[in-house]
């Protein structure tokens, strides 16, 4: 989702882009719009074990590191070791590969999941700032793996010319995305259930919340990071408020395309952190970034995309 949108946006403004993916979760059709562009090259590679994708990297290049294993809360907690191990492998080999080429800048997409669990206990008071990251105490193996990746990159590039910028993303949603299997994240998973069931089942009591950020806003943050000339190396990317899962569910069922007419809550399922959002002003003041996509508009747009994709794949019930 994120990598394809960044690639398309940069190609469309004339930047030469090399996209690298092993297609473990993505599909080549997600970049169909730019596959034949003169300023785009696709390289099939697993960056956790193959360094050949970087063979022509030079000191003027900027590397945007979007690769990781991420999924919905159920998958993350049922597969913590696998997620942790895979992300550590990806980041370690990535650091080793890029260090030898000394690119101008590396933009690493981190996560709000790397912030301490005890600071994420309220939808109204759990505002995070960059300085909250340490002492470290993430809730999940995923959060730990992303945080360790950031630490490893700082150590690797400490004495190099490469500038490292970490963008700590809150919960990103948008198209294209996985929506119908165990790795699906919360908004697309709820949309899929609402498109295929009379009742929309929500994990927990619906009072838990997240700061949801639409993928096009993330693209703009990455573009700002590309152009950033300041000294800071860490920015939180997300809105300054929580949307509860109950609020998200009601937006979804009020869309005329969905089948569900009511929401039911399954309190036997895990909910993860109760709530988190950004209260940082660094992104606005120093990166000149702020989210622009309204949550309702973003969800309604995603419902249309998933509905169309289901019909194309013959999955519509």
BELZIDA-V172225 format. One record per pair of residues at least 12 apart in sequence whose C-alpha atoms are under 10 Angstrom apart, sorted by sequence separation. I is the first residue (numbers start at 1). GAP is how many residues later the second one is. D is the distance in whole Angstrom. If there is no record, write none. Layout:
BEGIN
I:GAP:D + I:GAP:D
END
This chain:
BEGIN
7:12:7 + 19:12:9 + 71:12:9 + 116:12:10 + 153:12:10 + 154:12:10 + 173:12:8 + 176:12:10 + 177:12:10 + 179:12:8 + 180:12:6 + 190:12:7 + 250:12:8 + 6:13:10 + 69:13:9 + 70:13:7 + 115:13:8 + 119:13:8 + 153:13:10 + 172:13:9 + 173:13:9 + 174:13:9 + 175:13:9 + 179:13:6 + 180:13:8 + 189:13:10 + 190:13:10 + 249:13:9 + 250:13:8 + 28:14:9 + 69:14:6 + 70:14:10 + 115:14:9 + 119:14:10 + 133:14:9 + 150:14:9 + 171:14:9 + 172:14:10 + 173:14:7 + 174:14:8 + 178:14:10 + 179:14:9 + 221:14:9 + 249:14:7 + 4:15:8 + 68:15:9 + 69:15:8 + 115:15:9 + 150:15:9 + 171:15:9 + 172:15:9 + 173:15:8 + 221:15:10 + 222:15:10 + 249:15:10 + 3:16:8 + 19:16:10 + 28:16:10 + 68:16:10 + 69:16:10 + 112:16:8 + 115:16:10 + 116:16:8 + 150:16:7 + 171:16:9 + 186:16:9 + 221:16:7 + 3:17:9 + 4:17:10 + 17:17:10 + 69:17:7 + 70:17:9 + 91:17:10 + 112:17:10 + 115:17:7 + 116:17:6 + 186:17:9 + 221:17:10 + 246:17:8 + 3:18:9 + 68:18:8 + 69:18:6 + 112:18:9 + 115:18:5 + 116:18:8 + 119:18:9 + 120:18:10 + 246:18:10 + 48:19:10 + 68:19:6 + 114:19:7 + 115:19:8 + 116:19:8 + 117:19:9 + 118:19:8 + 119:19:10 + 120:19:9 + 218:19:7 + 246:19:9 + 17:20:10 + 47:20:8 + 48:20:10 + 67:20:8 + 68:20:9 + 113:20:10 + 114:20:10 + 115:20:9 + 116:20:6 + 117:20:6 + 118:20:9 + 217:20:9 + 218:20:9 + 12:21:10 + 16:21:10 + 17:21:10 + 18:21:8 + 19:21:7 + 20:21:9 + 21:21:8 + 22:21:8 + 23:21:8 + 46:21:10 + 68:21:10 + 69:21:9 + 112:21:9 + 115:21:7 + 116:21:4 + 117:21:5 + 118:21:9 + 147:21:10 + 217:21:9 + 4:22:9 + 8:22:9 + 11:22:10 + 12:22:8 + 16:22:8 + 17:22:6 + 18:22:6 + 19:22:6 + 20:22:6 + 21:22:7 + 22:22:5 + 23:22:9 + 24:22:9 + 68:22:7 + 114:22:8 + 115:22:7 + 116:22:5 + 117:22:5 + 146:22:10 + 3:23:9 + 4:23:10 + 8:23:7 + 11:23:7 + 14:23:10 + 16:23:5 + 17:23:5 + 18:23:5 + 19:23:5 + 20:23:5 + 21:23:5 + 22:23:5 + 23:23:9 + 67:23:8 + 68:23:8 + 114:23:8 + 115:23:5 + 116:23:7 + 117:23:9 + 1:24:10 + 4:24:9 + 7:24:8 + 8:24:9 + 14:24:10 + 15:24:7 + 16:24:6 + 17:24:6 + 18:24:6 + 19:24:6 + 20:24:6 + 21:24:6 + 22:24:5 + 67:24:9 + 113:24:10 + 114:24:5 + 115:24:8 + 116:24:10 + 213:24:8 + 214:24:9 + 1:25:8 + 4:25:10 + 5:25:8 + 8:25:7 + 9:25:10 + 12:25:9 + 14:25:7 + 15:25:9 + 16:25:8 + 17:25:9 + 18:25:7 + 19:25:8 + 20:25:6 + 21:25:7 + 22:25:8 + 113:25:6 + 114:25:8 + 187:25:9 + 212:25:10 + 213:25:6 + 1:26:10 + 4:26:6 + 5:26:8 + 8:26:6 + 11:26:8 + 14:26:10 + 19:26:10 + 20:26:8 + 21:26:8 + 22:26:10 + 65:26:9 + 112:26:9 + 113:26:7 + 114:26:8 + 117:26:10 + 211:26:9 + 212:26:7 + 213:26:7 + 245:26:10 + 3:27:10 + 4:27:6 + 7:27:8 + 8:27:10 + 11:27:9 + 12:27:9 + 20:27:8 + 67:27:10 + 113:27:8 + 114:27:9 + 116:27:9 + 211:27:6 + 212:27:7 + 3:28:9 + 4:28:10 + 11:28:6 + 12:28:10 + 113:28:9 + 114:28:8 + 115:28:7 + 116:28:10 + 210:28:10 + 211:28:6 + 212:28:10 + 1:29:8 + 8:29:10 + 10:29:10 + 11:29:7 + 65:29:9 + 113:29:7 + 114:29:4 + 115:29:9 + 210:29:9 + 211:29:7 + 212:29:9 + 4:30:10 + 10:30:9 + 113:30:5 + 114:30:6 + 211:30:6 + 212:30:7 + 244:30:9 + 111:31:9 + 112:31:8 + 113:31:8 + 114:31:8 + 210:31:8 + 211:31:5 + 212:31:7 + 244:31:8 + 8:32:9 + 21:32:10 + 111:32:7 + 113:32:10 + 114:32:7 + 115:32:8 + 209:32:9 + 210:32:5 + 211:32:6 + 212:32:10 + 243:32:9 + 7:33:8 + 20:33:7 + 110:33:9 + 111:33:10 + 113:33:8 + 114:33:5 + 209:33:5 + 210:33:6 + 211:33:9 + 242:33:7 + 243:33:10 + 19:34:9 + 20:34:9 + 112:34:10 + 113:34:9 + 114:34:9 + 208:34:9 + 209:34:5 + 210:34:6 + 241:34:10 + 242:34:7 + 243:34:9 + 18:35:9 + 63:35:9 + 110:35:10 + 111:35:7 + 112:35:10 + 208:35:8 + 209:35:4 + 210:35:8 + 241:35:8 + 242:35:6 + 18:36:10 + 110:36:6 + 111:36:8 + 114:36:10 + 207:36:9 + 208:36:5 + 209:36:6 + 212:36:10 + 240:36:9 + 241:36:5 + 242:36:9 + 109:37:9 + 110:37:7 + 130:37:10 + 207:37:6 + 208:37:6 + 209:37:8 + 239:37:10 + 240:37:6 + 241:37:7 + 48:38:8 + 108:38:10 + 130:38:8 + 172:38:10 + 206:38:6 + 207:38:6 + 208:38:8 + 209:38:9 + 210:38:10 + 238:38:10 + 239:38:6 + 240:38:5 + 241:38:8 + 18:39:10 + 48:39:9 + 110:39:9 + 171:39:7 + 172:39:9 + 173:39:7 + 174:39:9 + 175:39:9 + 176:39:9 + 205:39:10 + 206:39:5 + 207:39:6 + 208:39:10 + 209:39:9 + 238:39:7 + 239:39:6 + 240:39:5 + 48:40:9 + 49:40:8 + 54:40:10 + 58:40:10 + 61:40:10 + 62:40:10 + 63:40:7 + 110:40:7 + 170:40:8 + 171:40:6 + 172:40:6 + 173:40:6 + 174:40:6 + 175:40:8 + 205:40:9 + 206:40:4 + 207:40:9 + 237:40:9 + 238:40:6 + 239:40:8 + 240:40:8 + 48:41:6 + 49:41:8 + 57:41:8 + 61:41:9 + 62:41:6 + 63:41:8 + 64:41:8 + 65:41:7 + 66:41:8 + 67:41:9 + 68:41:9 + 108:41:9 + 109:41:9 + 170:41:6 + 171:41:5 + 172:41:5 + 173:41:5 + 174:41:5 + 175:41:9 + 204:41:9 + 205:41:8 + 206:41:8 + 236:41:9 + 237:41:7 + 238:41:9 + 239:41:9 + 240:41:9 + 255:41:10 + 47:42:9 + 48:42:4 + 51:42:8 + 55:42:9 + 59:42:7 + 60:42:9 + 61:42:5 + 62:42:6 + 63:42:6 + 64:42:6 + 65:42:6 + 66:42:7 + 67:42:8 + 68:42:10 + 108:42:8 + 169:42:9 + 170:42:6 + 171:42:6 + 172:42:6 + 173:42:6 + 174:42:8 + 203:42:9 + 204:42:10 + 206:42:9 + 236:42:7 + 238:42:9 + 47:43:6 + 48:43:7 + 49:43:10 + 50:43:8 + 51:43:8 + 54:43:7 + 55:43:10 + 57:43:10 + 58:43:6 + 59:43:6 + 60:43:6 + 61:43:6 + 62:43:5 + 63:43:5 + 64:43:5 + 65:43:5 + 66:43:6 + 169:43:9 + 170:43:7 + 171:43:8 + 172:43:6 + 173:43:9 + 202:43:8 + 203:43:10 + 206:43:8 + 236:43:9 + 237:43:9 + 257:43:9 + 17:44:10 + 25:44:9 + 46:44:8 + 47:44:9 + 48:44:8 + 49:44:7 + 50:44:9 + 53:44:9 + 54:44:7 + 57:44:6 + 58:44:7 + 59:44:4 + 60:44:5 + 61:44:7 + 62:44:6 + 63:44:6 + 64:44:6 + 65:44:6 + 66:44:9 + 169:44:8 + 170:44:10 + 171:44:10 + 172:44:10 + 202:44:8 + 236:44:7 + 251:44:9 + 252:44:9 + 255:44:9 + 256:44:10 + 16:45:10 + 17:45:10 + 18:45:9 + 19:45:10 + 20:45:10 + 21:45:10 + 22:45:10 + 24:45:10 + 47:45:10 + 48:45:5 + 49:45:9 + 51:45:9 + 52:45:9 + 56:45:9 + 57:45:9 + 58:45:6 + 59:45:5 + 60:45:8 + 61:45:9 + 62:45:8 + 63:45:8 + 64:45:8 + 65:45:9 + 108:45:9 + 172:45:9 + 173:45:10 + 235:45:8 + 236:45:9 + 237:45:10 + 238:45:9 + 251:45:6 + 255:45:7 + 258:45:8 + 17:46:10 + 20:46:10 + 21:46:8 + 47:46:7 + 48:46:7 + 51:46:6 + 54:46:10 + 55:46:9 + 57:46:7 + 58:46:8 + 59:46:9 + 172:46:8 + 235:46:9 + 236:46:8 + 237:46:7 + 251:46:10 + 254:46:9 + 257:46:8 + 258:46:10 + 20:47:9 + 47:47:6 + 48:47:10 + 50:47:9 + 51:47:9 + 54:47:8 + 106:47:9 + 202:47:8 + 235:47:7 + 236:47:6 + 237:47:10 + 248:47:9 + 252:47:7 + 256:47:10 + 257:47:8 + 49:48:10 + 170:48:10 + 201:48:9 + 234:48:9 + 235:48:6 + 236:48:10 + 248:48:8 + 251:48:8 + 252:48:7 + 255:48:8 + 48:49:10 + 169:49:8 + 200:49:8 + 234:49:9 + 235:49:9 + 247:49:10 + 251:49:8 + 255:49:10 + 258:49:9 + 47:50:9 + 200:50:9 + 232:50:9 + 240:50:10 + 252:50:10 + 257:50:8 + 106:51:10 + 167:51:9 + 235:51:9 + 238:51:10 + 239:51:8 + 240:51:9 + 248:51:8 + 252:51:8 + 169:52:10 + 200:52:9 + 235:52:8 + 237:52:8 + 238:52:8 + 239:52:6 + 243:52:9 + 115:53:9 + 200:53:8 + 236:53:10 + 237:53:8 + 238:53:7 + 239:53:9 + 87:54:10 + 88:54:10 + 91:54:9 + 95:54:9 + 99:54:9 + 114:54:8 + 167:54:8 + 199:54:9 + 232:54:8 + 235:54:10 + 237:54:8 + 87:55:8 + 90:55:10 + 91:55:9 + 94:55:10 + 102:55:8 + 110:55:10 + 111:55:9 + 112:55:9 + 113:55:9 + 114:55:10 + 167:55:8 + 190:55:9 + 194:55:9 + 198:55:10 + 231:55:9 + 232:55:9 + 84:56:9 + 85:56:9 + 86:56:10 + 88:56:9 + 89:56:10 + 92:56:10 + 104:56:10 + 105:56:9 + 106:56:7 + 107:56:8 + 108:56:7 + 109:56:9 + 110:56:6 + 111:56:7 + 112:56:6 + 113:56:9 + 230:56:8 + 7:57:10 + 83:57:10 + 84:57:5 + 85:57:9 + 87:57:10 + 88:57:6 + 91:57:9 + 92:57:7 + 95:57:8 + 96:57:9 + 99:57:7 + 103:57:9 + 104:57:7 + 105:57:5 + 106:57:6 + 107:57:6 + 108:57:6 + 109:57:6 + 110:57:5 + 111:57:4 + 112:57:6 + 113:57:8 + 165:57:10 + 191:57:10 + 195:57:9 + 206:57:10 + 229:57:10 + 230:57:9 + 6:58:9 + 83:58:7 + 84:58:6 + 87:58:6 + 88:58:8 + 91:58:6 + 95:58:6 + 98:58:10 + 99:58:7 + 102:58:7 + 103:58:8 + 104:58:5 + 105:58:5 + 106:58:5 + 107:58:5 + 108:58:5 + 109:58:5 + 110:58:4 + 111:58:5 + 112:58:5 + 113:58:9 + 167:58:8 + 187:58:9 + 190:58:9 + 191:58:8 + 194:58:7 + 195:58:9 + 200:58:10 + 206:58:9 + 225:58:10 + 228:58:8 + 229:58:9 + 259:58:9 + 81:59:10 + 82:59:9 + 83:59:6 + 84:59:8 + 86:59:9 + 87:59:7 + 88:59:10 + 90:59:9 + 91:59:9 + 94:59:9 + 95:59:10 + 98:59:9 + 102:59:6 + 103:59:6 + 104:59:6 + 105:59:6 + 106:59:6 + 107:59:6 + 108:59:6 + 109:59:6 + 110:59:6 + 111:59:6 + 112:59:8 + 166:59:9 + 186:59:8 + 190:59:7 + 193:59:10 + 194:59:7 + 200:59:9 + 201:59:9 + 205:59:9 + 206:59:7 + 224:59:10 + 228:59:7 + 6:60:10 + 80:60:7 + 81:60:7 + 82:60:9 + 83:60:10 + 84:60:7 + 85:60:8 + 88:60:8 + 89:60:9 + 92:60:7 + 95:60:10 + 96:60:8 + 100:60:10 + 102:60:6 + 103:60:8 + 104:60:9 + 105:60:8 + 106:60:8 + 107:60:7 + 108:60:9 + 109:60:7 + 110:60:9 + 111:60:8 + 165:60:7 + 191:60:10 + 192:60:10 + 195:60:10 + 198:60:9 + 199:60:8 + 200:60:6 + 204:60:10 + 205:60:5 + 206:60:9 + 227:60:9 + 228:60:9 + 3:61:9 + 80:61:5 + 81:61:9 + 84:61:5 + 87:61:9 + 88:61:7 + 91:61:8 + 92:61:8 + 95:61:7 + 96:61:10 + 99:61:8 + 101:61:9 + 102:61:9 + 103:61:10 + 111:61:10 + 165:61:9 + 187:61:8 + 191:61:6 + 194:61:10 + 195:61:10 + 197:61:9 + 198:61:6 + 199:61:5 + 200:61:8 + 201:61:9 + 202:61:7 + 203:61:9 + 204:61:6 + 205:61:7 + 206:61:9 + 3:62:9 + 4:62:10 + 77:62:10 + 79:62:9 + 80:62:7 + 83:62:8 + 84:62:8 + 87:62:8 + 91:62:8 + 95:62:8 + 99:62:10 + 186:62:9 + 187:62:8 + 190:62:8 + 191:62:8 + 195:62:7 + 196:62:8 + 197:62:6 + 198:62:4 + 199:62:6 + 200:62:6 + 201:62:6 + 202:62:6 + 203:62:6 + 204:62:5 + 205:62:6 + 209:62:9 + 221:62:9 + 224:62:10 + 225:62:7 + 3:63:6 + 77:63:7 + 79:63:9 + 80:63:10 + 99:63:8 + 165:63:9 + 186:63:10 + 190:63:9 + 194:63:9 + 195:63:4 + 196:63:6 + 197:63:6 + 198:63:6 + 199:63:5 + 200:63:5 + 201:63:5 + 202:63:5 + 203:63:5 + 204:63:4 + 205:63:9 + 208:63:7 + 209:63:10 + 210:63:9 + 224:63:6 + 225:63:10 + 2:64:7 + 3:64:8 + 76:64:8 + 77:64:8 + 80:64:10 + 81:64:10 + 84:64:10 + 88:64:10 + 92:64:9 + 98:64:9 + 191:64:10 + 194:64:5 + 195:64:5 + 196:64:8 + 197:64:9 + 198:64:7 + 199:64:6 + 200:64:6 + 201:64:6 + 202:64:6 + 203:64:6 + 204:64:7 + 205:64:9 + 207:64:9 + 208:64:8 + 209:64:8 + 210:64:8 + 211:64:8 + 212:64:10 + 223:64:10 + 224:64:7 + 225:64:9 + 1:65:10 + 2:65:9 + 76:65:8 + 77:65:9 + 80:65:10 + 172:65:10 + 187:65:9 + 193:65:9 + 194:65:6 + 195:65:7 + 197:65:10 + 198:65:9 + 199:65:7 + 200:65:8 + 201:65:7 + 202:65:8 + 203:65:8 + 204:65:6 + 206:65:9 + 208:65:7 + 209:65:6 + 210:65:5 + 211:65:6 + 212:65:8 + 222:65:10 + 224:65:7 + 76:66:7 + 163:66:10 + 165:66:10 + 166:66:9 + 167:66:8 + 168:66:7 + 169:66:9 + 170:66:8 + 171:66:9 + 172:66:9 + 192:66:9 + 193:66:9 + 194:66:5 + 203:66:5 + 204:66:7 + 205:66:9 + 208:66:5 + 209:66:5 + 210:66:6 + 211:66:5 + 221:66:8 + 223:66:10 + 73:67:9 + 76:67:10 + 165:67:8 + 166:67:6 + 167:67:6 + 168:67:6 + 169:67:6 + 170:67:6 + 171:67:8 + 191:67:8 + 192:67:10 + 193:67:8 + 194:67:8 + 202:67:9 + 203:67:7 + 204:67:6 + 207:67:8 + 208:67:6 + 209:67:7 + 210:67:6 + 211:67:7 + 221:67:9 + 222:67:10 + 163:68:9 + 164:68:9 + 165:68:4 + 166:68:5 + 167:68:5 + 168:68:5 + 169:68:5 + 170:68:5 + 171:68:10 + 191:68:10 + 194:68:9 + 203:68:6 + 204:68:9 + 206:68:10 + 207:68:9 + 208:68:9 + 209:68:9 + 210:68:10 + 221:68:6 + 73:69:10 + 163:69:10 + 164:69:6 + 165:69:6 + 166:69:6 + 167:69:6 + 168:69:6 + 169:69:6 + 170:69:8 + 191:69:10 + 194:69:9 + 202:69:10 + 220:69:7 + 221:69:8 + 163:70:8 + 164:70:9 + 165:70:8 + 166:70:8 + 167:70:6 + 168:70:8 + 220:70:9 + 221:70:9 + 71:71:9 + 166:71:10 + 167:71:10 + 218:71:10 + 220:71:9 + 70:72:7 + 217:72:9 + 218:72:10 + 220:72:10 + 69:73:8 + 70:73:10 + 217:73:8 + 218:73:8 + 68:74:9 + 217:74:6 + 216:75:9 + 217:75:7 + 69:76:10 + 215:76:10 + 216:76:9 + 217:76:7 + 68:77:9 + 69:77:10 + 214:77:8 + 216:77:8 + 68:78:8 + 213:78:7 + 214:78:9 + 215:78:9 + 154:79:10 + 212:79:10 + 213:79:9 + 214:79:6 + 213:80:8 + 214:80:8 + 213:81:9 + 214:81:8 + 212:82:10 + 213:82:8 + 216:82:10 + 212:83:7 + 214:83:10 + 215:83:9 + 123:84:8 + 126:84:10 + 127:84:10 + 150:84:10 + 211:84:10 + 214:84:7 + 122:85:9 + 123:85:7 + 124:85:9 + 213:85:9 + 214:85:9 + 122:86:8 + 123:86:6 + 212:86:10 + 121:87:9 + 122:87:8 + 123:87:7 + 121:88:10 + 122:88:10 + 123:88:9 + 214:88:10 + 120:89:10 + 120:90:10 + 112:99:10 + 62:100:9 + 61:101:10 + 62:101:9 + 63:101:10 + 64:101:10 + 65:101:10 + 59:102:9 + 60:102:10 + 59:103:8 + 131:103:9 + 130:104:7 + 130:105:7 + 171:105:10 + 75:106:10 + 76:106:10 + 129:106:9 + 130:106:6 + 170:106:8 + 171:106:9 + 2:107:10 + 71:107:9 + 75:107:6 + 76:107:8 + 129:107:7 + 170:107:7 + 74:108:7 + 75:108:6 + 128:108:8 + 170:108:8 + 191:108:9 + 195:108:8 + 72:109:10 + 73:109:9 + 74:109:8 + 75:109:8 + 109:109:10 + 169:109:10 + 191:109:10 + 194:109:9 + 71:110:10 + 72:110:7 + 73:110:9 + 74:110:9 + 75:110:9 + 168:110:10 + 71:111:8 + 72:111:5 + 73:111:9 + 74:111:9 + 188:111:9 + 191:111:8 + 192:111:8 + 195:111:9 + 196:111:10 + 71:112:4 + 72:112:5 + 73:112:7 + 74:112:10 + 127:112:10 + 128:112:9 + 187:112:8 + 191:112:6 + 195:112:7 + 70:113:8 + 71:113:6 + 72:113:4 + 73:113:8 + 109:113:9 + 127:113:7 + 190:113:10 + 191:113:10 + 69:114:9 + 70:114:9 + 71:114:6 + 72:114:6 + 108:114:9 + 127:114:8 + 188:114:8 + 192:114:7 + 70:115:8 + 71:115:9 + 72:115:9 + 107:115:8 + 126:115:9 + 127:115:9 + 187:115:9 + 188:115:8 + 191:115:8 + 192:115:8 + 195:115:9 + 72:116:10 + 124:116:10 + 125:116:9 + 126:116:9 + 167:116:9 + 187:116:10 + 191:116:9 + 72:117:8 + 124:117:7 + 125:117:10 + 107:118:7 + 123:118:8 + 124:118:7 + 188:118:8 + 192:118:9 + 106:119:10 + 107:119:8 + 123:119:6 + 124:119:10 + 196:119:9 + 105:120:9 + 106:120:9 + 122:120:9 + 123:120:8 + 196:120:7 + 197:120:9 + 105:121:8 + 123:121:7 + 195:121:8 + 196:121:6 + 173:122:10 + 195:122:8 + 175:123:10 + 110:124:9 + 112:124:8 + 174:124:7 + 192:124:10 + 110:125:9 + 111:125:8 + 112:125:9 + 173:125:8 + 174:125:8 + 177:125:9 + 107:126:9 + 108:126:9 + 109:126:10 + 110:126:9 + 111:126:9 + 112:126:9 + 173:126:8 + 175:126:9 + 176:126:9 + 180:126:10 + 107:127:10 + 110:127:10 + 174:127:8 + 175:127:6 + 179:127:8 + 109:128:10 + 174:128:6 + 175:128:9 + 177:128:10 + 178:128:9 + 74:129:10 + 173:129:8 + 174:129:10 + 175:129:10 + 176:129:8 + 177:129:8 + 73:130:10 + 175:130:7 + 176:130:8 + 180:130:10 + 174:131:9 + 175:131:8 + 179:131:10 + 140:132:9 + 174:132:10 + 139:133:8 + 140:133:10 + 176:133:9 + 139:134:8 + 138:135:10 + 180:135:10 + 30:145:9 + 31:145:10 + 30:146:7 + 29:147:10 + 30:147:10 + 126:148:9 + 127:148:9 + 128:148:7 + 129:148:9 + 130:148:9 + 27:149:9 + 126:149:6 + 127:149:6 + 128:149:6 + 129:149:6 + 130:149:9 + 131:149:10 + 26:150:9 + 27:150:10 + 123:150:10 + 125:150:8 + 126:150:5 + 127:150:5 + 128:150:5 + 129:150:6 + 130:150:7 + 26:151:8 + 121:151:10 + 122:151:9 + 123:151:7 + 124:151:8 + 125:151:8 + 126:151:6 + 127:151:5 + 128:151:5 + 129:151:5 + 130:151:10 + 25:152:9 + 26:152:9 + 120:152:9 + 121:152:6 + 122:152:6 + 123:152:4 + 124:152:8 + 125:152:9 + 126:152:8 + 127:152:5 + 128:152:7 + 129:152:8 + 130:152:9 + 25:153:8 + 120:153:6 + 121:153:5 + 122:153:5 + 123:153:6 + 124:153:9 + 126:153:9 + 127:153:8 + 129:153:9 + 119:154:9 + 120:154:6 + 121:154:6 + 122:154:7 + 123:154:8 + 125:154:10 + 117:155:9 + 118:155:9 + 119:155:10 + 120:155:5 + 121:155:7 + 122:155:10 + 117:156:7 + 118:156:10 + 119:156:9 + 120:156:5 + 116:157:10 + 117:157:9 + 119:157:8 + 120:157:9 + 25:158:9 + 64:158:8 + 117:158:10 + 117:159:10 + 113:160:9 + 64:161:10 + 115:161:10 + 64:162:9 + 63:163:9 + 113:163:9 + 62:164:7 + 112:164:8 + 112:165:8 + 112:166:9 + 5:169:10 + 2:170:8 + 5:170:8 + 1:171:9 + 2:171:9 + 4:171:9 + 5:171:8 + 1:172:8 + 2:172:9 + 4:172:8 + 1:173:7 + 2:173:9 + 1:174:6 + 2:174:8 + 1:175:5 + 2:175:9 + 1:176:6 + 1:177:9 + 77:193:9 + 74:195:8 + 77:195:9 + 73:196:10 + 74:196:7 + 73:197:7 + 74:197:9 + 73:198:7 + 74:198:9 + 73:199:7 + 73:200:10 + 9:207:9 + 6:209:9 + 10:209:9 + 5:210:7 + 6:210:8 + 9:210:7 + 5:211:7 + 8:211:10 + 9:211:9 + 2:212:10 + 3:212:10 + 6:212:8 + 7:212:9 + 10:212:10 + 2:213:6 + 5:213:9 + 6:213:5 + 10:213:8 + 1:214:7 + 2:214:8 + 5:214:7 + 6:214:9 + 9:214:9 + 4:215:10 + 2:216:8 + 3:216:9 + 6:216:8 + 2:217:7 + 6:217:8
END
